[in-house]
Amino acid sequence: MNSDDTKIKNFQNYLGSDSPAEEWYDETGKTLTKWPDFEQAFFLKFPTMEKAKKTAVELERELAGLKLRVEDLGKKEKYRGQEVWSHVAFAENALNLARKAKIETGTSSLWVVRDGLPEVIRKKVPENQASWTTFCAAIKAVDMGYIRDGVRKHTEKVEAEEKMRAAIVNDLKHSQTAVASPTAAIRTQLRSTTISQPTQTRSSAATNVNPFSNLGGGRGNLFTAQNRPPPAARTSSQPRPPPTEADRAALRTRLEAYPLQPNTPEGLAAYKRQLREWRALFPDGMRPSERTGFPLLPGGAPAGSMECYRCGKEGHIRPDCTANQEETVPTLESSFRAICGFILGRSNRNTTQVNLVDNAEENEFTWLFRNAIPRGLQGNGEGPSAG
């Protein structure tokens, strides 16, 4: 194929069937006798197009987006026809892009790629790299034994976290299904128990009394199920005096000590830690007060937010609460919420509520359901004691 005639005749063998180039050859190309004329006519008909090239900015952006996953460490992959370790292939790709962007001798965007490296690699590649060339060389130089050990530790850590997460999810499922337990009946009974004045036996003389003939207006008879107790019996049930600024300051301090947690596995774990801490500070028999504070069930409304003291939710008050026993807050929390409503004036807002976990730890937290609503603070629809 040294002569022009031979080149022109054989050119048709390299054309696609029924292609525009073949049509041009049949109509024009084969009529030409000189190869230079043939080339000129061909490129006039089919001019070459400039190949699209990435700009330096695009190359640098692609370089900054390179990622090396810890799951891929210790594995081999193909790079230019041969098998290499994944971290070596990553370094070669990074250096190749840096060369194309003409920044291989500098450090532009280098920190972005380094910060995205797996910790096991990042520990062996210091921040003070002189250039992309030295940076990529440092990655390739990391010992494979060190990498395998680091991957093993990472895998063990992930597995442990997954087991913990699964255990927390299982705890939450148990709380929702209300698994029966040896203390379930006792706790249910305690939740439904309330503290009130003992019912007075009506005398025959009181039976026919007209409540409106009393100069006192019949207070207590109209709104309570029992007669007014004698003065001596009303001493412990007198309403609390109006709250002072000292009371409010003390309460806000205790609310900050036990911040309301979100309805998440992490929030539930933090709530349990709060309960253990409160229990250690205030042993059995201690009632919540503005001086002691008390942990609130995760996901509920803030204390003093016009919430229901029975279920801890906003939007209704205790007499209108339709929550079942498993949806109510612990009795001690109900007591503390009543105190907060009285002192803070019920000014906070929030939403949502979650049930207390009823699982293997339930015996540890049975004390939560001790009935301890202070007299005179039954509020939230019940009102203070008559008298």
C-alpha positions as CSV (number, residue, x, y, z in Angstrom):
1,M,0.0,0.0,0.0
2,N,2.7,2.4,-1.0
3,S,1.1,3.8,-4.1
4,D,-1.7,6.4,-4.1
5,D,-3.9,4.2,-6.2
6,T,-3.6,1.2,-3.7
7,K,-4.3,3.4,-0.7
8,I,-7.4,4.9,-2.3
9,K,-8.8,1.4,-3.4
10,N,-8.2,-0.1,0.1
11,F,-9.7,2.8,2.0
12,Q,-13.2,1.5,1.3
13,N,-12.4,-1.6,3.4
14,Y,-12.3,0.5,6.6
15,L,-15.7,2.2,6.1
16,G,-18.9,1.1,7.8
17,S,-21.5,-0.4,5.6
18,D,-24.2,2.1,4.4
19,S,-22.4,4.8,6.4
20,P,-22.1,8.5,5.2
21,A,-18.4,7.9,4.6
22,E,-19.1,4.9,2.3
23,E,-21.6,7.0,0.3
24,W,-19.0,9.7,-0.1
25,Y,-16.4,7.2,-1.2
26,D,-18.7,5.7,-3.9
27,E,-19.6,9.2,-5.2
28,T,-16.4,11.1,-4.9
29,G,-13.5,9.3,-3.2
30,K,-12.8,6.6,-5.7
31,T,-12.7,9.1,-8.5
32,L,-9.6,10.7,-7.1
33,T,-6.1,9.5,-8.1
34,K,-3.8,11.4,-5.7
35,W,-3.7,10.5,-2.0
36,P,-3.1,14.1,-0.8
37,D,-6.2,15.2,-2.9
38,F,-8.1,12.3,-1.4
39,E,-7.2,13.3,2.2
40,Q,-8.1,16.9,1.6
41,A,-11.5,16.0,0.1
42,F,-12.3,13.6,2.9
43,F,-11.5,16.0,5.8
44,L,-13.4,18.7,4.0
45,K,-16.5,16.5,4.0
46,F,-15.8,15.1,7.5
47,P,-13.9,17.6,9.5
48,T,-12.3,16.5,12.7
49,M,-13.8,17.8,15.9
50,E,-11.8,18.9,18.9
51,K,-12.0,16.4,21.8
52,A,-13.8,17.7,24.9
53,K,-11.3,18.3,27.7
54,K,-12.0,18.8,31.4
55,T,-10.9,22.1,32.7
56,A,-8.4,22.4,35.6
57,V,-11.3,23.4,37.9
58,E,-13.3,20.3,36.9
59,L,-10.3,18.1,37.4
60,E,-9.7,19.5,40.8
61,R,-13.3,19.1,41.8
62,E,-13.2,15.5,40.7
63,L,-10.0,15.0,42.7
64,A,-11.6,16.5,45.8
65,G,-14.5,14.0,45.4
66,L,-12.3,10.9,45.5
67,K,-13.2,8.6,48.3
68,L,-11.5,5.6,49.8
69,R,-13.9,3.4,51.9
70,V,-12.7,1.5,54.9
71,E,-14.7,-1.5,53.7
72,D,-12.5,-1.6,50.6
73,L,-9.2,-1.5,52.4
74,G,-7.2,-4.8,52.2
75,K,-8.8,-5.7,48.9
76,K,-7.3,-5.7,45.4
77,E,-8.5,-4.0,42.3
78,K,-7.5,-3.6,38.7
79,Y,-5.4,-0.5,37.8
80,R,-4.0,-0.2,34.3
81,G,-4.2,-3.9,33.7
82,Q,-2.7,-5.2,36.9
83,E,-4.0,-6.0,40.4
84,V,-3.0,-3.6,43.1
85,W,-4.2,-2.9,46.7
86,S,-7.1,-0.6,46.9
87,H,-5.2,2.2,48.7
88,V,-2.5,2.1,46.1
89,A,-5.0,2.4,43.2
90,F,-6.6,5.3,45.1
91,A,-3.3,7.1,45.4
92,E,-2.4,6.5,41.7
93,N,-5.8,7.9,40.6
94,A,-5.4,10.9,42.8
95,L,-1.9,11.7,41.5
96,N,-3.1,11.2,37.9
97,L,-5.9,13.7,38.3
98,A,-3.5,16.2,40.1
99,R,-1.1,15.9,37.1
100,K,-3.9,16.6,34.6
101,A,-5.0,19.6,36.7
102,K,-1.3,20.7,36.9
103,I,-1.3,20.9,40.7
104,E,0.8,17.8,41.5
105,T,3.6,20.0,42.9
106,G,1.2,22.0,45.1
107,T,-1.3,21.3,47.9
108,S,-4.5,22.7,46.4
109,S,-7.6,20.8,47.8
110,L,-5.3,18.3,49.4
111,W,-6.8,18.7,52.9
112,V,-10.2,17.8,51.5
113,V,-9.1,14.4,50.3
114,R,-7.0,13.7,53.4
115,D,-9.9,14.5,55.7
116,G,-12.0,12.0,53.8
117,L,-9.5,9.1,54.2
118,P,-10.4,6.2,56.5
119,E,-9.0,6.8,60.0
120,V,-6.6,3.8,59.7
121,I,-4.9,5.5,56.7
122,R,-5.2,9.1,57.9
123,K,-3.2,8.3,61.1
124,K,-0.2,7.3,58.9
125,V,-0.5,10.3,56.5
126,P,0.4,13.6,58.4
127,E,-1.3,16.8,57.5
128,N,1.9,18.7,56.6
129,Q,2.3,17.3,53.1
130,A,4.5,19.2,50.7
131,S,2.6,18.3,47.6
132,W,0.2,15.9,46.0
133,T,3.2,13.8,44.9
134,T,4.4,13.3,48.5
135,F,0.8,12.9,49.8
136,C,0.1,10.0,47.4
137,A,3.4,8.4,48.1
138,A,2.6,8.4,51.8
139,I,-0.7,6.6,51.2
140,K,1.0,3.9,49.1
141,A,3.6,3.4,51.8
142,V,1.1,2.4,54.5
143,D,1.9,-1.1,55.7
144,M,-0.6,-3.8,54.8
145,G,-0.3,-5.5,58.2
146,Y,-1.3,-2.2,59.9
147,I,-4.2,-1.8,57.4
148,R,-5.6,-5.3,58.1
149,D,-5.4,-4.7,61.9
150,G,-7.2,-1.4,61.6
151,V,-9.9,-2.8,59.4
152,R,-10.4,-5.6,61.9
153,K,-10.8,-3.2,64.8
154,H,-13.2,-1.1,62.7
155,T,-15.4,-4.1,61.9
156,E,-15.5,-5.2,65.5
157,K,-16.6,-1.7,66.6
158,V,-19.3,-1.5,63.9
159,E,-20.6,-5.0,65.0
160,A,-20.7,-3.9,68.6
161,E,-22.6,-0.7,67.8
162,E,-25.1,-2.7,65.7
163,K,-25.7,-5.1,68.6
164,M,-26.3,-2.2,70.9
165,R,-28.7,-0.6,68.5
166,A,-30.6,-3.8,68.0
167,A,-30.9,-4.2,71.8
168,I,-32.3,-0.7,72.2
169,V,-34.8,-1.3,69.4
170,N,-35.8,-4.6,71.1
171,D,-36.3,-2.7,74.3
172,L,-38.6,-0.2,72.6
173,K,-40.6,-3.0,71.0
174,H,-41.1,-4.5,74.5
175,S,-42.3,-1.2,75.8
176,Q,-44.9,-0.9,73.1
177,T,-46.2,-4.4,73.5
178,A,-46.3,-4.1,77.3
179,V,-44.8,-7.4,78.1
180,A,-46.3,-8.9,81.3
181,S,-44.0,-9.2,84.3
182,P,-44.1,-10.1,88.0
183,T,-44.5,-6.4,88.9
184,A,-46.9,-5.4,86.1
185,A,-50.1,-5.8,88.3
186,I,-48.5,-3.8,91.1
187,R,-47.4,-1.0,88.9
188,T,-50.8,-0.8,87.2
189,Q,-52.5,-0.6,90.6
190,L,-50.0,2.1,91.7
191,R,-50.6,4.2,88.5
192,S,-54.3,4.2,89.1
193,T,-54.0,5.2,92.8
194,T,-54.6,8.8,93.8
195,I,-54.2,10.6,97.0
196,S,-57.2,12.4,98.3
197,Q,-59.1,13.3,101.5
198,P,-60.8,10.2,103.1
199,T,-64.5,10.1,102.3
200,Q,-66.5,11.3,105.3
201,T,-69.5,9.3,106.3
202,R,-72.6,11.4,105.8
203,S,-74.8,11.8,108.9
204,S,-78.5,11.8,108.8
205,A,-78.4,15.4,109.7
206,A,-76.3,16.3,106.7
207,T,-78.4,14.4,104.3
208,N,-81.1,17.0,104.0
209,V,-78.9,20.1,104.2
210,N,-79.5,22.6,101.3
211,P,-76.0,23.6,100.1
212,F,-77.4,27.0,99.0
213,S,-78.7,27.9,102.5
214,N,-75.1,28.0,103.8
215,L,-73.6,31.5,104.0
216,G,-70.4,30.0,102.8
217,G,-71.9,29.2,99.4
218,G,-71.5,25.4,99.8
219,R,-67.9,25.3,98.8
220,G,-66.7,21.7,98.6
221,N,-70.2,20.3,98.5
222,L,-70.8,21.4,94.9
223,F,-67.5,20.2,93.5
224,T,-66.3,17.4,95.7
225,A,-67.7,13.9,96.5
226,Q,-67.3,14.4,100.2
227,N,-68.3,16.9,102.9
228,R,-65.8,19.5,104.0
229,P,-63.4,17.9,106.5
230,P,-63.1,19.5,110.0
231,P,-60.5,22.3,110.4
232,A,-58.0,20.0,112.1
233,A,-58.0,17.6,109.1
234,R,-57.4,20.4,106.6
235,T,-54.1,21.5,107.9
236,S,-51.9,19.2,105.7
237,S,-54.0,19.9,102.5
238,Q,-53.9,23.6,102.5
239,P,-52.9,25.0,99.1
240,R,-49.3,26.0,98.6
241,P,-48.4,29.6,99.0
242,P,-47.8,31.6,95.8
243,P,-44.4,30.7,94.2
244,T,-41.5,33.0,94.8
245,E,-38.7,34.0,92.5
246,A,-36.4,31.8,94.5
247,D,-38.8,28.9,93.9
248,R,-38.8,29.6,90.1
249,A,-35.0,29.9,90.0
250,A,-34.5,26.7,91.9
251,L,-36.9,24.8,89.6
252,R,-35.3,26.1,86.4
253,T,-31.9,25.1,87.7
254,R,-33.1,21.5,88.4
255,L,-34.8,21.4,85.0
256,E,-31.4,22.2,83.4
257,A,-29.9,19.4,85.4
258,Y,-32.2,16.8,83.9
259,P,-32.8,18.1,80.3
260,L,-35.8,16.6,78.4
261,Q,-34.5,13.9,76.0
262,P,-35.7,13.2,72.5
263,N,-37.7,10.0,71.6
264,T,-34.7,8.2,70.3
265,P,-32.6,5.2,71.4
266,E,-29.9,7.6,72.6
267,G,-32.5,9.8,74.4
268,L,-33.9,6.7,76.2
269,A,-30.4,5.7,77.3
270,A,-29.7,9.2,78.6
271,Y,-33.1,9.1,80.5
272,K,-32.2,5.9,82.2
273,R,-28.9,7.5,83.3
274,Q,-30.8,10.5,84.7
275,L,-33.1,8.2,86.7
276,R,-30.2,6.3,88.2
277,E,-28.5,9.6,89.1
278,W,-31.7,11.0,90.7
279,R,-32.3,7.8,92.7
280,A,-28.7,7.9,94.0
281,L,-29.1,11.5,95.2
282,F,-32.6,11.1,96.6
283,P,-33.2,7.6,98.1
284,D,-36.6,5.9,98.5
285,G,-39.2,8.0,100.2
286,M,-38.1,11.3,98.7
287,R,-40.8,13.2,96.8
288,P,-39.9,15.4,93.8
289,S,-39.9,19.1,94.4
290,E,-38.6,22.3,92.9
291,R,-35.4,21.6,94.9
292,T,-34.8,18.1,93.7
293,G,-36.1,18.2,90.1
294,F,-37.0,15.0,88.3
295,P,-36.2,13.3,84.9
296,L,-39.0,13.6,82.3
297,L,-39.9,10.7,80.0
298,P,-38.2,11.1,76.6
299,G,-40.3,12.8,73.9
300,G,-42.9,14.4,76.2
301,A,-43.8,18.0,76.5
302,P,-41.7,20.3,78.6
303,A,-42.8,20.6,82.2
304,G,-45.1,23.6,82.7
305,S,-46.3,23.7,79.1
306,M,-50.0,23.3,79.8
307,E,-49.5,19.6,79.3
308,C,-51.6,16.8,80.8
309,Y,-50.0,15.7,84.1
310,R,-51.3,12.1,83.5
311,C,-49.7,11.4,80.1
312,G,-47.3,14.3,79.6
313,K,-48.8,15.4,76.3
314,E,-50.0,18.8,75.3
315,G,-53.5,19.6,73.9
316,H,-55.6,18.5,76.8
317,I,-55.7,18.3,80.6
318,R,-56.0,15.4,83.0
319,P,-59.8,15.0,83.2
320,D,-59.9,14.8,79.4
321,C,-57.0,12.3,79.1
322,T,-57.9,9.1,77.2
323,A,-54.4,7.5,77.5
324,N,-54.4,3.9,78.8
325,Q,-52.3,2.9,81.8
326,E,-49.3,1.9,79.6
327,E,-49.3,5.4,78.0
328,T,-49.2,7.4,81.3
329,V,-46.1,8.9,82.8
330,P,-44.6,7.5,86.0
331,T,-46.4,8.7,89.2
332,L,-43.4,10.6,90.4
333,E,-43.1,12.5,87.1
334,S,-46.8,13.3,87.3
335,S,-46.2,14.8,90.7
336,F,-43.2,16.9,89.5
337,R,-45.1,18.1,86.4
338,A,-47.9,19.4,88.7
339,I,-45.2,21.3,90.7
340,C,-43.8,22.8,87.5
341,G,-47.2,23.9,86.3
342,F,-47.9,25.6,89.7
343,I,-44.5,27.4,89.9
344,L,-43.8,28.2,86.2
345,G,-47.3,29.2,85.2
346,R,-47.2,26.6,82.4
347,S,-45.3,28.7,79.9
348,N,-43.2,26.1,77.9
349,R,-44.3,24.4,74.7
350,N,-43.4,21.1,72.9
351,T,-45.0,18.0,71.4
352,T,-45.0,14.2,71.5
353,Q,-44.7,11.5,74.2
354,V,-43.3,8.0,74.5
355,N,-44.0,5.2,77.0
356,L,-41.6,4.1,79.7
357,V,-39.7,1.0,78.6
358,D,-41.1,-2.1,80.2
359,N,-38.3,-4.6,79.9
360,A,-35.6,-6.5,81.9
361,E,-34.8,-3.2,83.7
362,E,-38.4,-2.7,84.9
363,N,-37.6,-3.9,88.5
364,E,-34.9,-1.3,88.7
365,F,-37.4,1.5,88.0
366,T,-40.5,0.2,89.9
367,W,-40.0,3.1,92.3
368,L,-41.0,5.5,89.6
369,F,-44.6,4.6,90.1
370,R,-44.7,5.4,93.8
371,N,-47.8,7.6,94.4
372,A,-46.4,11.0,95.5
373,I,-48.5,13.8,94.2
374,P,-48.3,16.5,96.9
375,R,-51.5,17.5,98.5
376,G,-52.8,20.8,97.2
377,L,-51.1,20.2,93.8
378,Q,-53.3,17.7,92.2
379,G,-54.2,20.4,89.6
380,N,-54.5,20.1,85.9
381,G,-58.2,19.9,86.1
382,E,-58.5,18.4,89.5
383,G,-58.0,21.6,91.4
384,P,-56.5,22.1,94.9
385,S,-58.0,20.5,97.9
386,A,-61.3,22.0,99.0
387,G,-61.1,24.1,102.1
